[in-house]
Amino acid sequence: MTKILVNTAVFEKDVKNGSSQLDMIKKITDLGIDGVEVRGEFFGEDRDQELTALKDLAQSKNWLLYFSIPEQLFVENKINENLTSYLDLAKKYSIGSLKISLGEIDTLNDELVAELKNTLAPYDVQLTIENEQNEHGHMDHVLEINKEIKQAGLPIGYTFDAGNWYWINEDPEKAMDKLSSYVTILHLKNIQNKGTVLLDKGATNWKNLINAVTPDIPVAIEYPMTLEELKSEFKLVQDAIEQSV
């Protein structure tokens, strides 16, 4: 059965009002989720202490623990110099997957491929790129980079963000048709008038997105809401997954 994660974008309002990601995650331990994806930009000065507690909680609940890096993998066609520090972070806190925006890349040349292979080789962590809300996030470009990653044998997955397509005037369902074979995690959300809304109030047939990926691909709920709304949205996703099997 497909695993369902909660990305802490769900708690954006609470975090802005002073709650920590850990505080909010503790409130959903009985929801039935399979893991959490925490956001790097939501941590304060006590990040290491909070990550230690999150690691312990994830292990006690047998959860997946993912981390969203608030940076780009490529900056002006070069690999982000901070990548190694995030890989070290993942190793230290038993983070299973790191998500990072694709960034500014035209094509993967042999030099970049070799550098990425050398950088990633010492680590047992999945790295995934995400489509963005900018000129580098258009579906044809994202498709081409994913093809190059696969051809090069790089251990890099792909996070399909269901919402980001709207800001560059592209259709998420058409994008999924092209990209489904590369997806390693689905960031699920729905959009109406370029604003994030609850799943059944948006423009996307989000169930089609779930149906387009295989059951081994985790689905992360990733849009702001209240705890009460999360309970009902989680049930919606759960039901859709069960119906898709």
PyMOL commands that set and color helices and strands:
alter all, ss='L'
color gray80, all
select helices_A, chain A and resi 8-16+21-28+40-42+47-61+83-92+110-120+135-137+139-152+164-168+172-182+199-201+206-212+227-244
alter helices_A, ss='H'
color red, helices_A
select strands_A, chain A and resi 4-7+35-39+64-75+78-79+97-103+126-130+156-161+183-188+190-192+195-197+219-221
alter strands_A, ss='S'
color yellow, strands_A
deselect
rebuild
show_as cartoon
